[in-house]
Amino acid sequence: MRPASADTRRPSRRRFLQTAAAVAAPVLLPGSVFSARAPGNRVNLGVIGMGNQSTVDVPAFLDLDDVQIVAVADVNTASHGYRSPDQFLGRKPGQEKINAFYAKKNAAGSYKGCDAYNDFREILGRKDVDAVALIVPDHWHADMTVLAARAGKDIYCEKPLSLTVSDGQAMIQAVRKHRRVLQMGSHWRSSPGCRRAAELVRNGRIGQVKRVVAVLPPNNAVDPGPGWKPMPVPEGFDYDFWLGPAPKAAYHIDRCLYRFRFLLDYSGGQVTNFGTHAFNMLQWGLGTDDTTPVEFEDLGSEFPPKGSLFSTATKVHFRARYANGVELLCETRDPKDFGVLFEGTEGTVSFGYRGLTTTPKGLKDSEIKPNEIHLQVSNPDRKEDKSKYYVPDHVRDFIQAVKARKDPIEPVEIAHHMTNICHLGNIAMLLHRKVQWDPKKEQFLGDDQANRMLTRPHRAPWTL
């Protein structure tokens, strides 16, 4: 971890492992404010990362009567410049909103029970924190997950699971070794419509599946392009800590905050952004949660010109093939077409932004009988398919899994395999050729160049 001499405000690794006993207990709301299940069965949550996705995840956790957010952490004190210019986010505004929520809930007029930190390890060192939500750029997921698991915290990790295949392997090892619960935040798996589509396919309503088409939207950010110039680091933004395990790089506002996802040092573009949702759906429908395709091939993808700040694909176009012969086609199209289309010998099923559709049309209403395959449900009470419910139901499933000490609907191994499809597709596109993959060994066959792309060094002192 970062040496103590580098910044006395940040705990060294030794201090991090020793801080728990010295941390004072949080200010907890009275049990009467929560449901009958609380406070004895309450989950104290720390939120790490208060950027764009926190505006969706945090309200979902706040609405759960048996959860209390006791701390937040973010390297940004507060600023504009996230996904939309009017967003003013960071640890300070996040802390203030959480305290205001609990003050209103408690009808006390004020509440100061949510602490805020620059260094996420301050949260991991607290004995009163049961679980953490990692709402941070992809390049931080592995390091934070491993440290959280070692610290005995359960983990809600935003999608995609990892930055590389090797990072995902380390995350599985840490979660299972320390007997932690991990839920990846690809919340489409908590959609009744997504589950319905998958059940129709799994129960043979379209016959034998021949091909699956995953449609991704174009990039939703503008690249500064060749000739971009470094900018001064804004006051209140700990940029070196934001980079963390990633390589040293000159600061630019479009490198960070929401747009990190379009630089390969931190993410995988729309393949890992929307692709995680799409591959989630198709893996569920194909019944391949425990594996990945065995072949990936670039079909003419496009990338930014040399010298650009962004480095992920501007046009996604690759093909993959499963061991059973099912073909996966992934390509960039109109944002309204985002989703997955299953093509079978007797019909089609699709689900995405346009909802659930089938051919023949009546297939949509086919009854799934008691003796057929019924997939896991996040919220049994949820019958209506509305996107506004996906995240609340997904985090609810996570909290229930934490209490029951069981796997949630999207545990670490399932998350790893679906995220690997993103990584392997990106590798094929970067190489502009075909690659063969062994899902069991998780290695490319006879391809040293491709295998070197399965891992990346973590900048010292961060290491797995």
N, C-alpha and C positions, 0 to 999 in steps of 0.2 A: 504494500500500500504506500501511499505518499509519505515520505519521511516527515517527522514532526518538525524538523528544522526548516522545511520548505515553507511552512505557514503555521504559526503557533495556534491559529484559530481552528485548525483541522486536527482531529485526533489521528495519531499514528495507529498502525495496525495493532500494536500492543495495547494502546489506550482504548481503542475501539472494543477490544475483547474484554476490557476490564471496567468499562464505564457503567454497565447496567446497574450495579449495586449502588452507584452514587447518584443515580437519576431520581429526582423526586417524583412522587406519584402525581398523576394528572388531576386537574379539577374535573370531576365527573358530575354529570347531570343527575338529579334525583331519579331513582328507579321509576317513579310514577310518570315520568315524562316518556318513558319507553313502553313497549308492549309488556304483556304478562310474562313473556319469555326472558325479559331483562330485569335487573342488571346482572343477575347471577349467571346468565348465559350470553352476556354481551361480548361482542368482539371489538376490541380496541384496534383501530386502524391508523397506520401512518401512510400518507400519500407522498410519493417521491416523484416530482415532476408536476408543475402547475401551469403547463402550456395549453395549447388548443384542445387536446383530447380530454383534459381535466374538466373542461366546461360541460362535458357529457357524463364522464365517469363519476366525478365528485357528487353531483346532484343525485345520481342513482344510489350511491352509498349513503348519502345523507337521508334519503327517504326510507331507509331501512331502520325500523325501530330498535333492532337489536345490534346496531353498529354505532360506534362513536368514533369520529375522526379526532384523534388527540394530537396529531402533529403533521406538518407538511415540510417538505424540503425542496428547494430549487436553487440553482446557481444564479438565477436572475432575480434581483430584488423586485423589479416591476418595470414594465415597458409596453409600448405598442409594438406592432410589427410582426404579429403572428399571422394566422391564416388570412384574417381580414384586418385592415388598418385600424378599425375602431376597437379591436380587442385590446384590453389593457390587462395584462396577465403577469404572473410571477408569484413568488412566495408571499409577499406582503398582501396584495389584493386577494390572493387565495385564502390566506389566514383570516383576513377581515370578513370575507363572505361566509366562511365557516362559522366563525364566532357569532356573526349576526344571525345566522340561521338558528344556532342553538339558543341564542338570547331570546329570539322570538318564540321558539318552541317551549322554552322554560318560562316565558312570560315574566322574565326577571328584569328586562330592560337592558341588561348587559351580560356579557359572558366572555371570559378570556382563557378558556381551557384548552385552546388549540395553539401549540407552540410552532414556531417556524425556524428552520435551519437552512444554512447554505450547504452544509455537508450532510449527505444522506446517512452517513454512518452514525450520526448522532441519534437518528431514529432507530437504527438497528441495535444500538447499544442500550435501548430502554427496555427494561423488563416488563413494563406495563403494556407494550405494543405486542399484539397477538399476530397481526398480519400487515402486509404492506401492499400497496398498489403501485406498480412501476409504470409510470406514464411518461417515459423518457425516450430519447432517440434510440434506435435499434442497437447502435454500437455500445450502449451501456447495459443492455439486457442481461448478457451473460455474467458480467462481473457483479452486478447488483443481485442477480438471482442466486449466485453461488454464495455471496456474503450473507444474504438474507437467510438462506437455508442453513448455513453454519450457525447463524445467530438464533435459530429456532423459530423463524417467522414463516408463516404461510404466505403465498405470493399470488397476487393477481397481476399478470404481466401482459401489457398491451401487445397487440400483434404488430409485426410478425414476431415469432418467438425469439429469433436469433439474427445475428448478422452473417454468420457463416455456419456451415455444417458442423465444424468442430466445436464451435461455441454451443450449439444445440446439444451435442453429445455431453459436454461438460455440465450443462444445465440439468440434463436427465440424471447424471451421476450424482450431483449434489442434492437434488430434490429427493431421490430415492434413498440415498445414504442417510440423510437426516430426517427421513420420514415426514416430509412436508407435503402440503396440498398446493398444487399450482394449477391455476386456470389461465389459459391464454385468452385475451380479450377479443377474439374474432367472433363477435356477438351474433353473427348471422346463424350460428348453430342454435341459438335460442329462439329462432323464428319459427312459429308454427307452419308457415308456408314453406320454408326451407325443409323442415322435417317431413312435411306432407309430400313434397316433390321427391325427396330421397326414399321415402317409403314406397311410393308408386314404382320407382325404378327397382328398388331392392326386391319387391314382390312380383316382378316380372310383367308389369302391366304394359310395357312397351316391347316385350319380347327380349331378345338378346341385344345388349348394348353394343353398338359398333363404333360410335364416335361421341366424344364430348367436346363441345365448343365453349371456351371461357372467353368472354368479352370484357376487356378492360377499357377504361376511359383514357383520353389523352392526358398528358401532364397538366396539372392545374396550377402552374406557377411559371413565370417568365424568367428565362435564363438571362443573367447579365451579359452573357456571351463572351467571345474573345475580346481581350482588352480590358476586362474588368480590373478595378483597382482596389487594393486593400483599404479598409476603413479603420478609423480609430475605434478601439473597444469602448462601448458605452459605459458610463459610470454605473456601478451597481451590478454589472454583469461579470461573473467570474469565468472568463472565456477559457482559460487554461483548464479549469476544472470541468467545463462543459466538454472540451475535447477529450479529457480523460484518457482512455486507452487508445484513442485514435491518433494518427500521426499529427505532428505539429503542422499548423497551417495558418496563413495570414487571415485575419478576421475580415469578414464581409457579412452584412446583415442577412444576405440570401444564403449563407452557409448554415445558418442556425435557425432556431425557432421552428416554424412549420416547414420551411423549405429544405431542411436537412435531408429529407427523404429523396432528393434528386441528386445526391452526391454519394458515390459508391463507398466512400470512407465511412459513411454513417448509415446507409440504408440501400435499398434496391429499387428505387423508383416505384412506378405504379404496379410493378410485378409483385413487390412485397406489400405495397399499400392496399390496393384493391384485390390483387391476386390471392392474398391470404384468404379473403372471404370467398372468392370464386373456387379456389382449390379445396377449401373447407367443404363447400357444398358438393363438389363432384366426388371427393373422397368418401363422403358420407353415403352418397347415392350409389357409388360403385362398390361399397363395402371394402375399401382398400385403406382404411385408417392405419393399418400396421405396415404399410409398404409405400413404394413410390414407383413411377414408371422406370423402365430399364433402358430407355433410349430417349435422347433429346437432340433436336436438330433445329438450327437457325433457318428461318425461311425468308430472310430479307429484312431483318430488324435495322433500325436506324438510331444513331447516337449523335449527340451534339458535336459541332465542329471542334477541331483541335484548338486548345486555348480557352475553351469555355469554362465557366465555373462549374456548371452542372455536368454530370458524367454518366447518368443512368439513361436507359433507352428512351428516345423520344417517340419511337414507333416500335411497339412490341409485336413480334411475329415469330413464334416458334411452335414446333410440333413435338409431341412426346408419344411414346408407346408403352403400354403396360405389358407385362409378361403374358397375359392372356390374349393379347392382340388388340385390345381396345385402344383407339387413338385419341389423343388429347390435342386439340388445336387451341392456341392462345394468341389473341390478336387485339390490337387497338382499334376501337370503333367509336361511334357516337356515345357520349356519356349516358344517354337515356337507355342504351342497349346493354348496360352492365348486367352481367348475370351468367348463368350456365344453361346450356342446351344439351340435353341427353337425346341422342338419336339411336333408336332401336329398330329391330326388324318389324315391329308391329305398331310403331308410333313414336311420338316425341313427348318429352316433358321439359319445360324450361321454368326457371325461377330467377328473379332479379328485380331490377327497378320497375319493370313492367308487371310484376306480380307473377302468379302461377298460371301457366297456360299449358295446354296439352293438345295433341292431335292423336286420335280423334278427340273432339271437344268434350264428349261425355266421359272421357277417361278421368277427367279432373275430379269427378264425383264418385269414383270407384271406391267401394267400401274395403277397408283393410280389416280382414276378419281376425277374430281372437287368436287363431292358430297360425297367423302369418307374422312376419317380422314387424315389430313395433320398436321404434327407436327411442332413445332416452329423451325425456322431457324436462326442460328447465323449470317451467312453471305450469303445473297441471291445471291451474285455474284459468290460464290464458287461452282463449279460443279465437280471439280476433287477431289477425296478422297485421300489425301496424309497426313500422320501423321504430317509432318512439318507444316501443316496449322492449326492443331487443336488448339494449344495454341494461335497463333495470332488471330484467329477468335473468340476464347472464351473471350480473354481480350477485343477485339473490341466490343463484345456484352455487356460486363460489362460497358464499357465507354458510349456506347449509352444509356444503361439503366440509368446510373447516370445522363446524360443530360436530358433524358425524364422523370425522376422521376417515373420509372416503374420497375417491376420485370424483372430481366434478365432471361436467359434460365434455369439457375440452382439456384433458390432462396433458402433462408434459410430453408423453410419447406421441400422442395424436397430433399435438401442436408441432412437434419436431418433424414428423413426416410431411405434413402439409406445407410447412415452411421450406423444407428441403426442395419441394417442387419449384418454389420461387427461385431458390439459389441455383439449382441445376439448370433451369430455363435461362437465367441470366448468364450463367457460365457459357452455355451453348451459343447464346447471342453474342457475347463478348468475343468468343473464338470464331464466330461466323462459320460454324461447321457442326457436324454430327458427333455426338459422344455417346459411349455405351456405359451403363451404370449398373453396379451390383448393389441392390438395396440392402442385402444382409451385411455385407462387409462395409457398405457405405464408402465405396471407392469407385473411380472410373477404371475401366478395363484397359490396361496397356496404354495409358495416356498420362504421362508424367506432368505435362503442361497443365492439363485440366485438374489433376490431383493437387497441384500446388495452390490452386485457387479455392480449395476447400477450407483453408484456414488463413488467418492473417495474424501477424504479430501484434501483441498488445503493448502499447507504449509504457515503458517503465515509469513509475514503479507499479503500475496496474498489471496484474497477472492472474491467470486462472490456475 
